[in-house]
Amino acid sequence: MACPSAIALDARFEESSAGHAKPAGLNLVHADPIVAAFRHSLPFPPESCPVLADALRHVLAAPGSLIRMRVAYPLAESFGMESHQALHAATALEYFHTASLVLDDLPCMDDAAERRGEPCVHRVYGEHEAILVALALINRAYALTWGVLAECEGAVTLRGMAYLEQLLGLSGLLSGQSRDLNYASQAPSAANATLVAKGKTVSLIRLSLVWPALLAGAGARELQLLERVALYWGLAYQAADDLKDVLANSASSGKTAARDALLHRPNMALVLGSEKAFACLERLLSIGDGFFSALLRLRPGLQFLEELRTGLDAQVRDLNCGTGQIAEGPCA
């Protein structure tokens, strides 16, 4: 049986802020330089339209967990990338991701009301301004990316550009979003839901785990294992997100809940039922863990990624506790 699709994060990751994400540990709480880089890496020149600038500030003021930055930044450093390059690459990834959320929330797509615990930007400033916000984030993300690539070796630069285009373009995020929007025209199935997940969620996880390592000169076997971990953990994140959409409310999830059933969007919990979706999630995590163990034997310095895996466990436990299912740990 095929299993799931897009990224869910434990609500506790959204709650606090402090610390510096270094290779020695994956800091999953907000703090400098991660939050500062997200909020202040997009300059506002005097010529900026005040309305657009305010709309951008509205989005940047609610960074969410910044999990992609918190993974990509120390991972790139672990493979030898200079700290300023690693931070710029991580910020670019988060801007790409945030732009995709701004567009995803529009009335013509998911028609969401809330994101990261705040009103969606189109609800405050209008759809037209939200589209411009997304374009501004994408534009700045590419500018940061070119700065990083300019300091890489020629062959790495070309591979890095091609990988980014692949995962953001028609082989990745864009086609994933299109499949998501057109899902209602097909018979609901786990296979179709997984295709959407691979295009949207897994693409962004691959960019967080693989792209920084590629730019920093990781070896072929290391990249191969990172790809496998990104695939299975990414699908597991989406399975958890699907369950959260079905089982949680907007206050606990930080975004508009119960949208998938209303909009006929892919959701493994709706296709398989919650019990089978939980089993699928746990199987995905188990397979991903096998590849992660192999990666650690090859590269022990990536042990800090275990904290990301711990976050997944916590999310599964919280979902179990919230539904009366048997949890692996205590329901505190």
C-alpha positions as CSV (number, residue, x, y, z in Angstrom):
1,M,0.0,0.0,0.0
2,A,1.3,3.4,-0.9
3,C,1.8,5.9,1.9
4,P,1.6,9.8,2.3
5,S,2.5,13.7,1.6
6,A,3.5,18.0,2.9
7,I,5.3,19.2,6.1
8,A,3.8,19.2,9.6
9,L,5.6,20.5,12.6
10,D,5.0,19.9,16.2
11,A,3.3,23.0,17.7
12,R,5.9,23.1,20.5
13,F,8.4,24.1,17.8
14,E,6.5,27.3,17.4
15,E,6.4,28.4,21.0
16,S,9.8,29.7,22.1
17,S,13.0,31.3,20.9
18,A,16.7,31.1,22.0
19,G,20.0,29.6,20.9
20,H,22.3,29.2,18.0
21,A,21.9,26.3,15.5
22,K,25.4,24.7,15.3
23,P,26.5,21.3,14.0
24,A,26.8,20.1,17.6
25,G,23.0,20.3,18.0
26,L,19.9,21.1,16.1
27,N,18.3,24.1,17.9
28,L,14.6,23.9,17.4
29,V,13.7,27.1,19.3
30,H,13.7,30.6,17.9
31,A,16.8,32.8,18.4
32,D,19.5,34.7,16.7
33,P,20.9,34.2,14.2
34,I,18.1,32.1,12.7
35,V,15.1,34.3,13.4
36,A,17.1,37.5,12.8
37,A,18.2,36.2,9.4
38,F,14.7,35.3,8.4
39,R,13.3,38.6,9.5
40,H,16.0,40.9,8.3
41,S,17.6,39.4,5.2
42,L,15.0,41.1,2.9
43,P,16.0,44.8,2.8
44,F,13.4,47.6,2.3
45,P,14.8,50.3,0.1
46,P,13.3,53.8,0.2
47,E,11.5,53.2,-3.0
48,S,9.5,50.3,-1.5
49,C,5.7,50.7,-1.7
50,P,4.7,51.1,2.0
51,V,1.7,48.8,1.6
52,L,3.9,46.0,0.1
53,A,6.5,46.6,2.8
54,D,3.9,46.3,5.6
55,A,2.5,43.1,4.0
56,L,6.0,41.6,3.9
57,R,6.6,42.6,7.5
58,H,3.4,40.9,8.5
59,V,4.7,37.6,7.0
60,L,8.2,38.0,8.3
61,A,7.0,38.8,11.8
62,A,5.5,35.2,12.1
63,P,8.4,32.9,11.2
64,G,6.9,29.7,12.4
65,S,9.4,26.9,13.4
66,L,11.9,27.7,10.7
67,I,12.7,24.0,10.7
68,R,14.2,24.1,7.2
69,M,16.7,26.8,8.3
70,R,17.5,25.0,11.5
71,V,18.3,21.8,9.5
72,A,20.0,23.4,6.5
73,Y,22.3,25.8,8.4
74,P,24.1,23.4,10.7
75,L,24.1,20.7,8.0
76,A,25.9,22.9,5.6
77,E,28.4,23.9,8.3
78,S,28.9,20.2,9.1
79,F,30.1,19.6,5.5
80,G,32.5,22.6,5.8
81,M,30.6,25.5,4.3
82,E,31.5,28.9,5.8
83,S,28.9,30.1,8.3
84,H,27.7,33.2,6.4
85,Q,27.2,31.1,3.3
86,A,25.3,28.4,5.2
87,L,23.0,31.0,6.8
88,H,22.3,32.7,3.4
89,A,21.5,29.3,1.8
90,A,19.2,28.4,4.8
91,T,17.4,31.7,4.6
92,A,16.9,31.4,0.9
93,L,15.2,28.0,1.4
94,E,13.0,29.4,4.1
95,Y,12.0,32.3,1.8
96,F,11.1,29.9,-1.0
97,H,9.1,27.8,1.4
98,T,7.3,30.9,2.9
99,A,6.4,32.2,-0.6
100,S,4.9,28.8,-1.4
101,L,2.7,29.0,1.8
102,V,1.6,32.6,0.9
103,L,0.4,31.3,-2.5
104,D,-1.0,28.1,-1.1
105,D,-3.3,30.1,1.3
106,L,-4.9,32.2,-1.5
107,P,-8.7,31.8,-2.1
108,C,-8.0,30.3,-5.5
109,M,-5.9,27.5,-3.8
110,D,-6.6,26.5,-0.2
111,D,-8.5,29.6,0.8
112,A,-7.0,29.5,4.3
113,A,-7.7,32.1,7.0
114,E,-4.8,31.5,9.3
115,R,-1.1,30.7,9.0
116,R,1.5,30.4,11.8
117,G,-1.1,31.6,14.3
118,E,-1.8,34.8,12.4
119,P,-4.3,35.9,9.8
120,C,-3.1,35.0,6.3
121,V,-1.5,38.0,4.5
122,H,-4.2,38.0,1.8
123,R,-6.9,38.4,4.6
124,V,-5.2,41.5,5.8
125,Y,-3.7,43.2,2.7
126,G,-5.7,41.5,-0.2
127,E,-4.9,38.8,-2.7
128,H,-3.0,41.2,-5.0
129,E,-0.6,42.2,-2.2
130,A,-0.1,38.5,-1.1
131,I,1.0,37.6,-4.6
132,L,3.5,40.4,-4.6
133,V,4.7,39.3,-1.2
134,A,5.4,35.8,-2.6
135,L,7.2,37.3,-5.6
136,A,9.3,39.5,-3.3
137,L,10.3,36.5,-1.2
138,I,11.2,34.4,-4.2
139,N,13.2,37.3,-5.7
140,R,15.2,37.7,-2.5
141,A,15.7,34.0,-2.2
142,Y,17.3,33.8,-5.6
143,A,19.5,36.8,-4.8
144,L,20.7,35.0,-1.6
145,T,21.2,31.8,-3.6
146,W,23.3,33.4,-6.3
147,G,25.5,34.9,-3.6
148,V,26.2,31.5,-2.1
149,L,26.7,29.9,-5.5
150,A,29.2,32.6,-6.5
151,E,31.5,31.3,-3.7
152,C,31.2,27.6,-4.8
153,E,33.4,25.8,-7.3
154,G,32.2,25.8,-10.9
155,A,31.0,22.2,-11.1
156,V,29.2,22.5,-7.7
157,T,27.6,25.8,-8.8
158,L,26.1,24.1,-11.9
159,R,24.9,21.1,-9.9
160,G,23.4,23.4,-7.2
161,M,21.5,25.5,-9.7
162,A,20.2,22.4,-11.5
163,Y,19.1,20.8,-8.2
164,L,17.3,23.9,-7.1
165,E,15.5,24.3,-10.4
166,Q,14.5,20.6,-10.4
167,L,12.9,20.7,-6.9
168,L,11.2,24.1,-7.2
169,G,10.1,23.6,-10.8
170,L,8.1,21.2,-12.9
171,S,9.8,18.1,-11.5
172,G,9.0,19.2,-7.9
173,L,7.1,21.9,-6.1
174,L,5.1,23.4,-9.0
175,S,3.9,20.1,-10.3
176,G,3.1,19.0,-6.7
177,Q,1.0,22.0,-6.2
178,S,-0.8,21.5,-9.5
179,R,-1.5,17.9,-8.6
180,D,-2.8,19.1,-5.2
181,L,-5.2,21.5,-6.8
182,N,-6.5,19.0,-9.4
183,Y,-6.8,16.1,-7.0
184,A,-10.6,16.4,-6.8
185,S,-10.9,15.5,-10.5
186,Q,-9.3,12.0,-9.8
187,A,-10.4,9.1,-7.7
188,P,-9.0,9.6,-4.2
189,S,-6.1,7.2,-3.6
190,A,-3.0,6.7,-1.5
191,A,-0.9,6.6,-4.7
192,N,-2.2,10.0,-5.9
193,A,-1.8,11.5,-2.4
194,T,1.8,10.3,-2.3
195,L,2.5,11.9,-5.7
196,V,1.4,15.2,-4.3
197,A,3.5,14.7,-1.2
198,K,6.6,13.9,-3.1
199,G,6.2,17.0,-5.2
200,K,5.4,19.4,-2.4
201,T,6.7,18.2,1.0
202,V,9.5,15.9,0.0
203,S,10.9,18.5,-2.5
204,L,11.3,21.0,0.3
205,I,12.8,18.4,2.7
206,R,15.3,17.4,0.0
207,L,16.3,21.0,-0.4
208,S,16.8,21.3,3.3
209,L,18.8,18.1,3.7
210,V,20.5,17.5,0.4
211,W,21.0,20.8,-1.3
212,P,23.2,22.4,1.5
213,A,25.3,19.2,1.6
214,L,25.7,19.2,-2.2
215,L,26.8,22.9,-2.2
216,A,29.3,22.1,0.6
217,G,30.9,19.2,-1.4
218,A,29.4,16.1,0.2
219,G,30.3,12.8,-1.3
220,A,28.1,10.7,-3.6
221,R,27.2,8.1,-0.9
222,E,26.4,10.8,1.7
223,L,24.1,12.5,-0.8
224,Q,22.4,9.3,-1.6
225,L,21.6,8.5,2.0
226,L,20.4,12.1,2.6
227,E,18.1,11.7,-0.3
228,R,16.6,8.5,1.2
229,V,16.2,10.1,4.6
230,A,14.5,13.2,3.0
231,L,12.1,11.0,1.1
232,Y,10.9,8.9,4.0
233,W,11.0,11.5,6.7
234,G,9.3,14.0,4.3
235,L,6.5,11.5,3.6
236,A,6.2,10.9,7.3
237,Y,5.9,14.7,7.9
238,Q,3.1,14.8,5.4
239,A,1.3,11.9,7.0
240,A,1.4,13.7,10.3
241,D,0.2,16.9,8.7
242,D,-2.7,15.0,7.1
243,L,-3.6,13.5,10.5
244,K,-3.3,16.9,12.1
245,D,-5.7,18.4,9.5
246,V,-8.3,15.7,10.4
247,L,-7.8,15.5,14.1
248,A,-6.6,18.9,15.4
249,N,-8.2,22.3,15.6
250,S,-6.9,25.6,14.2
251,A,-5.8,26.8,17.7
252,S,-3.5,23.8,18.3
253,S,-2.2,23.5,14.7
254,G,-1.5,27.2,14.0
255,K,-3.3,27.1,10.7
256,T,-6.8,26.6,9.3
257,A,-7.8,23.0,10.1
258,A,-10.1,20.6,8.4
259,R,-9.5,22.1,4.9
260,D,-8.6,18.9,3.1
261,A,-12.0,17.3,3.3
262,L,-13.8,20.5,2.5
263,L,-11.6,21.2,-0.6
264,H,-11.2,17.6,-1.7
265,R,-7.5,17.7,-1.3
266,P,-5.1,14.7,-0.9
267,N,-5.0,13.4,2.7
268,M,-3.8,10.0,3.7
269,A,-5.9,10.0,6.9
270,L,-9.1,10.6,4.7
271,V,-8.1,8.0,2.1
272,L,-6.9,5.2,4.5
273,G,-8.6,6.2,7.8
274,S,-6.7,7.4,10.8
275,E,-5.6,4.0,12.1
276,K,-4.0,3.0,8.8
277,A,-2.6,6.4,8.3
278,F,-0.9,6.1,11.7
279,A,0.5,2.8,10.8
280,C,1.8,4.1,7.5
281,L,3.5,7.1,9.2
282,E,5.3,4.7,11.6
283,R,6.4,2.5,8.8
284,L,7.8,5.5,6.9
285,L,9.7,6.6,10.0
286,S,11.1,3.1,10.5
287,I,12.4,2.9,6.9
288,G,13.9,6.4,7.2
289,D,15.6,5.5,10.4
290,G,17.4,2.7,8.7
291,F,18.9,5.1,6.1
292,F,19.7,7.6,8.9
293,S,21.6,5.0,10.8
294,A,23.7,4.2,7.8
295,L,24.3,7.9,7.3
296,L,25.5,8.3,10.9
297,R,27.9,5.5,10.4
298,L,29.4,7.3,7.5
299,R,29.1,10.8,8.9
300,P,28.8,10.8,12.8
301,G,28.8,14.6,12.8
302,L,25.2,14.6,11.6
303,Q,24.0,13.2,14.9
304,F,22.3,16.5,15.6
305,L,19.6,15.5,13.1
306,E,18.3,13.0,15.7
307,E,16.6,16.0,17.4
308,L,14.6,16.5,14.2
309,R,13.6,12.8,14.4
310,T,12.7,13.3,18.1
311,G,10.4,16.1,17.1
312,L,8.6,13.7,14.7
313,D,8.2,11.2,17.6
314,A,6.7,13.9,19.8
315,Q,4.2,14.9,17.1
316,V,3.1,11.3,16.7
317,R,2.7,11.0,20.4
318,D,0.7,14.2,20.6
319,L,-1.6,13.1,17.8
320,N,-2.1,9.7,19.5
321,C,-2.9,11.3,22.8
322,G,-5.3,13.7,21.2
323,T,-7.3,10.8,19.6
324,G,-7.4,8.2,22.3
325,Q,-5.0,6.0,20.3
326,I,-2.3,4.1,22.3
327,A,0.7,6.3,22.4
328,E,4.3,5.1,22.7
329,G,5.0,7.5,25.5
330,P,3.0,9.1,28.3
331,C,0.3,11.6,27.4
332,A,1.5,14.5,29.5
